[in-house]
Amino acid sequence: MTVNLSVLATIFVGICTFAESPLSPVQLLWINLIMDTFAALALATEPPLPSVIKGSPFRQKASVLSATVWRQILGVSLWNTLVMSILIIFGAMIFKLDYTNSTTTTVL
């Protein structure tokens, strides 16, 4: 959830700032592949706790994402978006990158 919200917000900021997406489709696929693979491996390799297996079932309307978890997801997503937006907008200036090419000249 956090990564997906961060990427969506970053793309929105990039489109509003530069009129194009700062991430290519291939980069989006790699982000999803890496983040989903590590999460799936973490969940697949963790043995179940006996207390969870022997515990009673949860209520039918029990929510996995509580208000605290939503606050954490939104807070981390906001932080990620802020850092990525700063790097997208001011990255060339911060790292002293030159975006000149033999065919086109891009001025940021």
N, CA, C and O atoms as a printed pandas DataFrame, in Angstrom:
     atom_number atom_name residue_name chain_id  residue_number  x_coord  y_coord  z_coord
0              1         N          MET        A               1    0.825   -1.195    0.000
1              2        CA          MET        A               1    0.000    0.000    0.000
2              3         C          MET        A               1    0.870    1.259    0.000
3              4         O          MET        A               1    0.613    2.207   -0.742
4              5         N          THR        A               2    1.898    1.250    0.842
5              6        CA          THR        A               2    2.741    2.434    0.972
6              7         C          THR        A               2    3.453    2.759   -0.328
7              8         O          THR        A               2    3.465    3.911   -0.762
8              9         N          VAL        A               3    4.041    1.757   -0.945
9             10        CA          VAL        A               3    4.783    1.982   -2.184
10            11         C          VAL        A               3    3.846    2.420   -3.303
11            12         O          VAL        A               3    4.167    3.334   -4.063
12            13         N          ASN        A               4    2.698    1.777   -3.406
13            14        CA          ASN        A               4    1.758    2.134   -4.465
14            15         C          ASN        A               4    1.242    3.554   -4.302
15            16         O          ASN        A               4    1.143    4.290   -5.283
16            17         N          LEU        A               5    0.914    3.950   -3.082
17            18        CA          LEU        A               5    0.473    5.330   -2.851
18            19         C          LEU        A               5    1.588    6.322   -3.142
19            20         O          LEU        A               5    1.343    7.385   -3.712
20            21         N          SER        A               6    2.804    5.983   -2.755
21            22        CA          SER        A               6    3.946    6.868   -3.004
22            23         C          SER        A               6    4.187    7.043   -4.499
23            24         O          SER        A               6    4.425    8.155   -4.971
24            25         N          VAL        A               7    4.124    5.949   -5.234
25            26        CA          VAL        A               7    4.356    6.026   -6.677
26            27         C          VAL        A               7    3.249    6.820   -7.363
27            28         O          VAL        A               7    3.529    7.637   -8.240
28            29         N          LEU        A               8    2.015    6.594   -6.981
29            30        CA          LEU        A               8    0.906    7.357   -7.568
30            31         C          LEU        A               8    1.047    8.851   -7.300
31            32         O          LEU        A               8    0.853    9.666   -8.202
32            33         N          ALA        A               9    1.379    9.208   -6.075
33            34        CA          ALA        A               9    1.540   10.620   -5.741
34            35         C          ALA        A               9    2.740   11.222   -6.464
35            36         O          ALA        A               9    2.680   12.368   -6.909
36            37         N          THR        A              10    3.823   10.467   -6.584
37            38        CA          THR        A              10    5.014   10.961   -7.282
38            39         C          THR        A              10    4.718   11.183   -8.764
39            40         O          THR        A              10    5.144   12.186   -9.336
40            41         N          ILE        A              11    4.004   10.271   -9.378
41            42        CA          ILE        A              11    3.632   10.442  -10.783
42            43         C          ILE        A              11    2.731   11.659  -10.942
43            44         O          ILE        A              11    2.880   12.419  -11.898
44            45         N          PHE        A              12    1.809   11.848  -10.023
45            46        CA          PHE        A              12    0.922   13.019  -10.077
46            47         C          PHE        A              12    1.728   14.315   -9.972
47            48         O          PHE        A              12    1.491   15.255  -10.731
48            49         N          VAL        A              13    2.675   14.368   -9.040
49            50        CA          VAL        A              13    3.520   15.561   -8.891
50            51         C          VAL        A              13    4.358   15.772  -10.148
51            52         O          VAL        A              13    4.499   16.901  -10.618
52            53         N          GLY        A              14    4.912   14.692  -10.693
53            54        CA          GLY        A              14    5.714   14.802  -11.908
54            55         C          GLY        A              14    4.909   15.293  -13.098
55            56         O          GLY        A              14    5.388   16.115  -13.880
56            57         N          ILE        A              15    3.693   14.797  -13.238
57            58        CA          ILE        A              15    2.845   15.233  -14.348
58            59         C          ILE        A              15    2.453   16.696  -14.182
59            60         O          ILE        A              15    2.436   17.450  -15.155
60            61         N          CYS        A              16    2.140   17.098  -12.957
61            62        CA          CYS        A              16    1.796   18.506  -12.713
62            63         C          CYS        A              16    2.998   19.421  -12.919
63            64         O          CYS        A              16    2.834   20.564  -13.344
64            65         N          THR        A              17    4.198   18.941  -12.625
65            66        CA          THR        A              17    5.400   19.767  -12.732
66            67         C          THR        A              17    5.971   19.785  -14.144
67            68         O          THR        A              17    6.287   20.853  -14.669
68            69         N          PHE        A              18    6.106   18.618  -14.763
69            70        CA          PHE        A              18    6.791   18.510  -16.055
70            71         C          PHE        A              18    5.889   18.119  -17.216
71            72         O          PHE        A              18    6.363   18.020  -18.348
72            73         N          ALA        A              19    4.608   17.895  -16.968
73            74        CA          ALA        A              19    3.641   17.479  -17.989
74            75         C          ALA        A              19    3.966   16.098  -18.558
75            76         O          ALA        A              19    3.505   15.754  -19.646
76            77         N          GLU        A              20    4.754   15.305  -17.834
77            78        CA          GLU        A              20    5.017   13.924  -18.214
78            79         C          GLU        A              20    5.374   13.132  -16.961
79            80         O          GLU        A              20    5.778   13.700  -15.946
80            81         N          SER        A              21    5.222   11.838  -17.045
81            82        CA          SER        A              21    5.497   10.987  -15.889
82            83         C          SER        A              21    7.000   10.899  -15.632
83            84         O          SER        A              21    7.772   10.695  -16.569
84            85         N          PRO        A              22    7.424   11.048  -14.380
85            86        CA          PRO        A              22    8.848   10.927  -14.082
86            87         C          PRO        A              22    9.340    9.484  -14.092
87            88         O          PRO        A              22   10.548    9.247  -14.107
88            89         N          LEU        A              23    8.431    8.520  -14.085
89            90        CA          LEU        A              23    8.791    7.105  -14.091
90            91         C          LEU        A              23    8.251    6.450  -15.359
91            92         O          LEU        A              23    7.092    6.643  -15.726
92            93         N          SER        A              24    9.093    5.685  -16.012
93            94        CA          SER        A              24    8.660    4.973  -17.212
94            95         C          SER        A              24    7.878    3.721  -16.807
95            96         O          SER        A              24    7.949    3.286  -15.658
96            97         N          PRO        A              25    7.134    3.147  -17.749
97            98        CA          PRO        A              25    6.409    1.905  -17.426
98            99         C          PRO        A              25    7.325    0.776  -16.954
99           100         O          PRO        A              25    6.946    0.001  -16.077
100          101         N          VAL        A              26    8.513    0.678  -17.522
101          102        CA          VAL        A              26    9.449   -0.373  -17.107
102          103         C          VAL        A              26    9.900   -0.130  -15.663
103          104         O          VAL        A              26   10.015   -1.079  -14.887
104          105         N          GLN        A              27   10.151    1.109  -15.302
105          106        CA          GLN        A              27   10.527    1.414  -13.918
106          107         C          GLN        A              27    9.397    1.072  -12.958
107          108         O          GLN        A              27    9.654    0.559  -11.868
108          109         N          LEU        A              28    8.158    1.342  -13.336
109          110        CA          LEU        A              28    7.009    0.988  -12.493
110          111         C          LEU        A              28    6.900   -0.523  -12.321
111          112         O          LEU        A              28    6.599   -1.008  -11.230
112          113         N          LEU        A              29    7.144   -1.268  -13.402
113          114        CA          LEU        A              29    7.111   -2.724  -13.290
114          115         C          LEU        A              29    8.201   -3.237  -12.356
115          116         O          LEU        A              29    7.957   -4.144  -11.560
116          117         N          TRP        A              30    9.399   -2.667  -12.443
117          118        CA          TRP        A              30   10.478   -3.087  -11.553
118          119         C          TRP        A              30   10.164   -2.757  -10.102
119          120         O          TRP        A              30   10.437   -3.562   -9.211
120          121         N          ILE        A              31    9.597   -1.591   -9.856
121          122        CA          ILE        A              31    9.231   -1.209   -8.487
122          123         C          ILE        A              31    8.236   -2.217   -7.923
123          124         O          ILE        A              31    8.406   -2.699   -6.803
124          125         N          ASN        A              32    7.203   -2.534   -8.690
125          126        CA          ASN        A              32    6.210   -3.499   -8.224
126          127         C          ASN        A              32    6.802   -4.888   -8.053
127          128         O          ASN        A              32    6.486   -5.585   -7.089
128          129         N          LEU        A              33    7.653   -5.292   -8.976
129          130        CA          LEU        A              33    8.269   -6.618   -8.880
130          131         C          LEU        A              33    9.119   -6.750   -7.627
131          132         O          LEU        A              33    8.993   -7.731   -6.894
132          133         N          ILE        A              34    9.973   -5.784   -7.375
133          134        CA          ILE        A              34   10.864   -5.841   -6.217
134          135         C          ILE        A              34   10.068   -5.769   -4.917
135          136         O          ILE        A              34   10.280   -6.586   -4.021
136          137         N          MET        A              35    9.170   -4.818   -4.803
137          138        CA          MET        A              35    8.434   -4.644   -3.551
138          139         C          MET        A              35    7.506   -5.826   -3.275
139          140         O          MET        A              35    7.410   -6.275   -2.132
140          141         N          ASP        A              36    6.827   -6.333   -4.290
141          142        CA          ASP        A              36    5.905   -7.449   -4.074
142          143         C          ASP        A              36    6.647   -8.759   -3.826
143          144         O          ASP        A              36    6.186   -9.593   -3.046
144          145         N          THR        A              37    7.788   -8.945   -4.480
145          146        CA          THR        A              37    8.545  -10.186   -4.303
146          147         C          THR        A              37    9.080  -10.302   -2.884
147          148         O          THR        A              37    8.943  -11.353   -2.258
148          149         N          PHE        A              38    9.687   -9.240   -2.369
149          150        CA          PHE        A              38   10.231   -9.305   -1.018
150          151         C          PHE        A              38    9.134   -9.473    0.026
151          152         O          PHE        A              38    9.323  -10.195    1.005
152          153         N          ALA        A              39    8.000   -8.823   -0.163
153          154        CA          ALA        A              39    6.888   -8.980    0.775
154          155         C          ALA        A              39    6.350  -10.414    0.733
155          156         O          ALA        A              39    6.058  -11.003    1.774
156          157         N          ALA        A              40    6.223  -10.965   -0.460
157          158        CA          ALA        A              40    5.729  -12.344   -0.579
158          159         C          ALA        A              40    6.713  -13.333    0.035
159          160         O          ALA        A              40    6.296  -14.286    0.695
160          161         N          LEU        A              41    8.009  -13.123   -0.170
161          162        CA          LEU        A              41    8.999  -14.008    0.441
162          163         C          LEU        A              41    8.970  -13.916    1.964
163          164         O          LEU        A              41    9.095  -14.927    2.656
164          165         N          ALA        A              42    8.807  -12.714    2.474
165          166        CA          ALA        A              42    8.758  -12.542    3.926
166          167         C          ALA        A              42    7.547  -13.269    4.516
167          168         O          ALA        A              42    7.649  -13.905    5.565
168          169         N          LEU        A              43    6.412  -13.171    3.843
169          170        CA          LEU        A              43    5.215  -13.844    4.340
170          171         C          LEU        A              43    5.280  -15.354    4.140
171          172         O          LEU        A              43    4.762  -16.109    4.962
172          173         N          ALA        A              44    5.906  -15.799    3.062
173          174        CA          ALA        A              44    5.938  -17.229    2.751
174          175         C          ALA        A              44    6.936  -17.993    3.607
175          176         O          ALA        A              44    6.737  -19.183    3.852
176          177         N          THR        A              45    7.993  -17.355    4.066
177          178        CA          THR        A              45    9.026  -18.067    4.814
178          179         C          THR        A              45    8.848  -17.983    6.320
179          180         O          THR        A              45    9.580  -18.648    7.053
180          181         N          GLU        A              46    7.922  -17.206    6.799
181          182        CA          GLU        A              46    7.684  -17.080    8.237
182          183         C          GLU        A              46    6.780  -18.217    8.688
183          184         O          GLU        A              46    5.665  -18.344    8.182
184          185         N          PRO        A              47    7.227  -19.050    9.629
185          186        CA          PRO        A              47    6.359  -20.138   10.096
186          187         C          PRO        A              47    5.197  -19.574   10.925
187          188         O          PRO        A              47    5.353  -18.562   11.608
188          189         N          PRO        A              48    4.052  -20.223   10.862
189          190        CA          PRO        A              48    2.908  -19.731   11.626
190          191         C          PRO        A              48    3.120  -19.923   13.129
191          192         O          PRO        A              48    3.707  -20.914   13.563
192          193         N          LEU        A              49    2.646  -18.987   13.893
193          194        CA          LEU        A              49    2.739  -19.081   15.345
194          195         C          LEU        A              49    1.653  -20.026   15.869
195          196         O          LEU        A              49    0.522  -19.999   15.384
196          197         N          PRO        A              50    1.992  -20.854   16.849
197          198        CA          PRO        A              50    0.974  -21.763   17.399
198          199         C          PRO        A              50   -0.224  -21.010   17.982
199          200         O          PRO        A              50   -1.356  -21.490   17.913
200          201         N          SER        A              51    0.026  -19.840   18.552
201          202        CA          SER        A              51   -1.094  -19.080   19.127
202          203         C          SER        A              51   -2.062  -18.611   18.048
203          204         O          SER        A              51   -3.260  -18.490   18.307
204          205         N          VAL        A              52   -1.570  -18.346   16.857
205          206        CA          VAL        A              52   -2.450  -17.934   15.763
206          207         C          VAL        A              52   -3.234  -19.126   15.237
207          208         O          VAL        A              52   -4.424  -19.016   14.939
208          209         N          ILE        A              53   -2.565  -20.257   15.127
209          210        CA          ILE        A              53   -3.231  -21.449   14.596
210          211         C          ILE        A              53   -4.322  -21.927   15.560
211          212         O          ILE        A              53   -5.411  -22.300   15.123
212          213         N          LYS        A              54   -4.039  -21.919   16.866
213          214        CA          LYS        A              54   -4.986  -22.425   17.853
214          215         C          LYS        A              54   -5.978  -21.364   18.332
215          216         O          LYS        A              54   -6.903  -21.673   19.083
216          217         N          GLY        A              55   -5.789  -20.123   17.901
217          218        CA          GLY        A              55   -6.656  -19.041   18.355
218          219         C          GLY        A              55   -8.047  -19.126   17.766
219          220         O          GLY        A              55   -8.286  -19.823   16.779
220          221         N          SER        A              56   -8.948  -18.412   18.382
221          222        CA          SER        A              56  -10.319  -18.395   17.884
222          223         C          SER        A              56  -10.410  -17.493   16.647
223          224         O          SER        A              56   -9.587  -16.592   16.481
224          225         N          PRO        A              57  -11.387  -17.724   15.794
225          226        CA          PRO        A              57  -11.543  -16.911   14.585
226          227         C          PRO        A              57  -11.863  -15.454   14.939
227          228         O          PRO        A              57  -12.433  -15.158   15.989
228          229         N          PHE        A              58  -11.486  -14.577   14.048
229          230        CA          PHE        A              58  -11.801  -13.152   14.235
230          231         C          PHE        A              58  -13.252  -12.898   13.875
231          232         O          PHE        A              58  -13.924  -13.727   13.260
232          233         N          ARG        A              59  -13.710  -11.725   14.278
233          234        CA          ARG        A              59  -15.067  -11.326   13.903
234          235         C          ARG        A              59  -15.155  -11.243   12.375
235          236         O          ARG        A              59  -14.153  -11.052   11.687
236          237         N          GLN        A              60  -16.351  -11.389   11.881
237          238        CA          GLN        A              60  -16.531  -11.377   10.436
238          239         C          GLN        A              60  -16.216   -9.997    9.853
239          240         O          GLN        A              60  -15.749   -9.906    8.718
240          241         N          LYS        A              61  -16.460   -8.942   10.595
241          242        CA          LYS        A              61  -16.224   -7.585   10.094
242          243         C          LYS        A              61  -14.929   -6.988   10.641
243          244         O          LYS        A              61  -14.760   -5.769   10.637
244          245         N          ALA        A              62  -14.024   -7.828   11.105
245          246        CA          ALA        A              62  -12.750   -7.336   11.639
246          247         C          ALA        A              62  -11.917   -6.756   10.500
247          248         O          ALA        A              62  -11.843   -7.334    9.416
248          249         N          SER        A              63  -11.297   -5.622   10.753
249          250        CA          SER        A              63  -10.499   -4.936    9.738
250          251         C          SER        A              63   -9.013   -5.243    9.931
251          252         O          SER        A              63   -8.503   -5.206   11.051
252          253         N          VAL        A              64   -8.335   -5.543    8.843
253          254        CA          VAL        A              64   -6.905   -5.800    8.901
254          255         C          VAL        A              64   -6.159   -4.473    9.050
255          256         O          VAL        A              64   -5.158   -4.387    9.761
256          257         N          LEU        A              65   -6.654   -3.457    8.379
257          258        CA          LEU        A              65   -6.020   -2.144    8.416
258          259         C          LEU        A              65   -6.762   -1.238    9.403
259          260         O          LEU        A              65   -7.816   -0.685    9.089
260          261         N          SER        A              66   -6.197   -1.103   10.582
261          262        CA          SER        A              66   -6.808   -0.247   11.595
262          263         C          SER        A              66   -6.471    1.206   11.307
263          264         O          SER        A              66   -5.726    1.503   10.373
264          265         N          ALA        A              67   -7.013    2.101   12.103
265          266        CA          ALA        A              67   -6.751    3.535   11.921
266          267         C          ALA        A              67   -5.267    3.850   12.117
267          268         O          ALA        A              67   -4.716    4.701   11.418
268          269         N          THR        A              68   -4.625    3.174   13.056
269          270        CA          THR        A              68   -3.194    3.387   13.291
270          271         C          THR        A              68   -2.369    2.953   12.082
271          272         O          THR        A              68   -1.434    3.646   11.682
272          273         N          VAL        A              69   -2.714    1.819   11.511
273          274        CA          VAL        A              69   -1.981    1.328   10.344
274          275         C          VAL        A              69   -2.184    2.275    9.164
275          276         O          VAL        A              69   -1.238    2.549    8.425
276          277         N          TRP        A              70   -3.403    2.777    8.976
277          278        CA          TRP        A              70   -3.656    3.737    7.898
278          279         C          TRP        A              70   -2.844    5.012    8.091
279          280         O          TRP        A              70   -2.315    5.560    7.124
280          281         N          ARG        A              71   -2.739    5.487    9.324
281          282        CA          ARG        A              71   -1.925    6.685    9.592
282          283         C          ARG        A              71   -0.471    6.434    9.242
283          284         O          ARG        A              71    0.188    7.301    8.667
284          285         N          GLN        A              72    0.037    5.254    9.583
285          286        CA          GLN        A              72    1.423    4.924    9.255
286          287         C          GLN        A              72    1.621    4.825    7.738
287          288         O          GLN        A              72    2.616    5.323    7.211
288          289         N          ILE        A              73    0.695    4.197    7.050
289          290        CA          ILE        A              73    0.791    4.072    5.596
290          291         C          ILE        A              73    0.782    5.453    4.950
291          292         O          ILE        A              73    1.619    5.742    4.095
292          293         N          LEU        A              74   -0.146    6.299    5.347
293          294        CA          LEU        A              74   -0.233    7.639    4.763
294          295         C          LEU        A              74    0.967    8.498    5.129
295          296         O          LEU        A              74    1.442    9.273    4.299
296          297         N          GLY        A              75    1.467    8.376    6.354
297          298        CA          GLY        A              75    2.636    9.154    6.774
298          299         C          GLY        A              75    3.892    8.775    6.009
299          300         O          GLY        A              75    4.628    9.649    5.550
300          301         N          VAL        A              76    4.142    7.483    5.869
301          302        CA          VAL        A              76    5.324    7.028    5.131
302          303         C          VAL        A              76    5.172    7.355    3.646
303          304         O          VAL        A              76    6.149    7.728    2.996
304          305         N          SER        A              77    3.970    7.221    3.105
305          306        CA          SER        A              77    3.742    7.568    1.702
306          307         C          SER        A              77    3.992    9.052    1.464
307          308         O          SER        A              77    4.588    9.426    0.454
308          309         N          LEU        A              78    3.544    9.891    2.378
309          310        CA          LEU        A              78    3.772   11.329    2.253
310          311         C          LEU        A              78    5.265   11.639    2.303
311          312         O          LEU        A              78    5.754   12.452    1.518
312          313         N          TRP        A              79    5.984   11.007    3.208
313          314        CA          TRP        A              79    7.432   11.213    3.308
314          315         C          TRP        A              79    8.127   10.754    2.028
315          316         O          TRP        A              79    8.968   11.476    1.492
316          317         N          ASN        A              80    7.789    9.566    1.531
317          318        CA          ASN        A              80    8.386    9.071    0.289
318          319         C          ASN        A              80    8.107   10.008   -0.878
319          320         O          ASN        A              80    8.996   10.294   -1.681
320          321         N          THR        A              81    6.876   10.481   -0.967
321          322        CA          THR        A              81    6.508   11.390   -2.050
322          323         C          THR        A              81    7.272   12.696   -1.950
323          324         O          THR        A              81    7.717   13.232   -2.965
324          325         N          LEU        A              82    7.428   13.209   -0.757
325          326        CA          LEU        A              82    8.172   14.455   -0.567
326          327         C          LEU        A              82    9.627   14.298   -1.004
327          328         O          LEU        A              82   10.152   15.142   -1.730
328          329         N          VAL        A              83   10.272   13.232   -0.568
329          330        CA          VAL        A              83   11.676   13.000   -0.934
330          331         C          VAL        A              83   11.814   12.802   -2.440
331          332         O          VAL        A              83   12.707   13.382   -3.058
332          333         N          MET        A              84   10.944   11.990   -3.038
333          334        CA          MET        A              84   11.036   11.753   -4.477
334          335         C          MET        A              84   10.737   13.015   -5.271
335          336         O          MET        A              84   11.366   13.252   -6.303
336          337         N          SER        A              85    9.790   13.832   -4.815
337          338        CA          SER        A              85    9.477   15.080   -5.508
338          339         C          SER        A              85   10.652   16.045   -5.461
339          340         O          SER        A              85   10.959   16.704   -6.454
340          341         N          ILE        A              86   11.303   16.128   -4.321
341          342        CA          ILE        A              86   12.490   16.989   -4.218
342          343         C          ILE        A              86   13.574   16.505   -5.169
343          344         O          ILE        A              86   14.212   17.314   -5.842
344          345         N          LEU        A              87   13.789   15.195   -5.234
345          346        CA          LEU        A              87   14.805   14.661   -6.137
346          347         C          LEU        A              87   14.430   14.855   -7.600
347          348         O          LEU        A              87   15.303   15.117   -8.427
348          349         N          ILE        A              88   13.158   14.733   -7.930
349          350        CA          ILE        A              88   12.733   14.924   -9.314
350          351         C          ILE        A              88   12.898   16.383   -9.731
351          352         O          ILE        A              88   13.384   16.670  -10.825
352          353         N          ILE        A              89   12.495   17.295   -8.863
353          354        CA          ILE        A              89   12.513   18.714   -9.221
354          355         C          ILE        A              89   13.907   19.312   -9.095
355          356         O          ILE        A              89   14.338   20.054   -9.977
356          357         N          PHE        A              90   14.621   19.004   -8.012
357          358        CA          PHE        A              90   15.916   19.637   -7.750
358          359         C          PHE        A              90   17.098   18.685   -7.855
359          360         O          PHE        A              90   18.219   19.070   -7.523
360          361         N          GLY        A              91   16.880   17.442   -8.312
361          362        CA          GLY        A              91   17.941   16.442   -8.359
362          363         C          GLY        A              91   19.123   16.839   -9.218
363          364         O          GLY        A              91   20.272   16.612   -8.839
364          365         N          ALA        A              92   18.853   17.428  -10.367
365          366        CA          ALA        A              92   19.955   17.835  -11.256
366          367         C          ALA        A              92   20.816   18.906  -10.600
367          368         O          ALA        A              92   22.038   18.909  -10.751
368          369         N          MET        A              93   20.178   19.809   -9.876
369          370        CA          MET        A              93   20.920   20.876   -9.197
370          371         C          MET        A              93   21.676   20.314   -7.986
371          372         O          MET        A              93   22.820   20.698   -7.744
372          373         N          ILE        A              94   21.062   19.428   -7.242
373          374        CA          ILE        A              94   21.689   18.880   -6.040
374          375         C          ILE        A              94   22.925   18.060   -6.406
375          376         O          ILE        A              94   23.975   18.202   -5.779
376          377         N          PHE        A              95   22.799   17.208   -7.416
377          378        CA          PHE        A              95   23.891   16.314   -7.777
378          379         C          PHE        A              95   24.750   16.837   -8.925
379          380         O          PHE        A              95   25.627   16.131   -9.423
380          381         N          LYS        A              96   24.494   18.077   -9.341
381          382        CA          LYS        A              96   25.264   18.735  -10.403
382          383         C          LYS        A              96   25.316   17.884  -11.674
383          384         O          LYS        A              96   26.389   17.615  -12.215
384          385         N          LEU        A              97   24.136   17.469  -12.137
385          386        CA          LEU        A              97   24.039   16.656  -13.345
386          387         C          LEU        A              97   23.831   17.551  -14.556
387          388         O          LEU        A              97   23.178   18.591  -14.470
388          389         N          ASP        A              98   24.386   17.142  -15.666
389          390        CA          ASP        A              98   24.244   17.879  -16.909
390          391         C          ASP        A              98   23.369   17.053  -17.842
391          392         O          ASP        A              98   23.738   15.938  -18.210
392          393         N          TYR        A              99   22.220   17.585  -18.225
393          394        CA          TYR        A              99   21.283   16.868  -19.075
394          395         C          TYR        A              99   21.406   17.270  -20.535
395          396         O          TYR        A              99   20.403   17.267  -21.249
396          397         N          THR        A             100   22.572   17.608  -20.993
397          398        CA          THR        A             100   22.733   17.966  -22.400
398          399         C          THR        A             100   23.020   16.714  -23.207
399          400         O          THR        A             100   23.679   15.786  -22.740
400          401         N          ASN        A             101   22.513   16.711  -24.421
401          402        CA          ASN        A             101   22.663   15.583  -25.316
402          403         C          ASN        A             101   23.072   16.134  -26.669
403          404         O          ASN        A             101   22.888   17.323  -26.929
404          405         N          SER        A             102   23.615   15.306  -27.524
405          406        CA          SER        A             102   24.026   15.796  -28.835
406          407         C          SER        A             102   22.849   16.181  -29.709
407          408         O          SER        A             102   22.999   17.004  -30.612
408          409         N          THR        A             103   21.673   15.600  -29.460
409          410        CA          THR        A             103   20.515   15.899  -30.298
410          411         C          THR        A             103   19.560   16.887  -29.655
411          412         O          THR        A             103   18.952   17.700  -30.351
412          413         N          THR        A             104   19.418   16.831  -28.338
413          414        CA          THR        A             104   18.489   17.745  -27.672
414          415         C          THR        A             104   19.165   18.357  -26.455
415          416         O          THR        A             104   20.079   17.783  -25.864
416          417         N          THR        A             105   18.693   19.518  -26.111
417          418        CA          THR        A             105   19.176   20.181  -24.910
418          419         C          THR        A             105   17.988   20.371  -23.973
419          420         O          THR        A             105   16.988   20.986  -24.342
420          421         N          THR        A             106   18.104   19.844  -22.776
421          422        CA          THR        A             106   17.047   19.963  -21.792
422          423         C          THR        A             106   17.520   20.884  -20.688
423          424         O          THR        A             106   18.572   20.669  -20.087
424          425         N          VAL        A             107   16.731   21.912  -20.428
425          426        CA          VAL        A             107   17.062   22.844  -19.365
426          427         C          VAL        A             107   16.056   22.664  -18.256
427          428         O          VAL        A             107   14.849   22.763  -18.473
428          429         N          LEU        A             108   16.562   22.398  -17.062
429          430        CA          LEU        A             108   15.678   22.237  -15.906
430          431         C          LEU        A             108   15.772   23.444  -15.031
431          432         O          LEU        A             108   15.104   23.512  -13.999
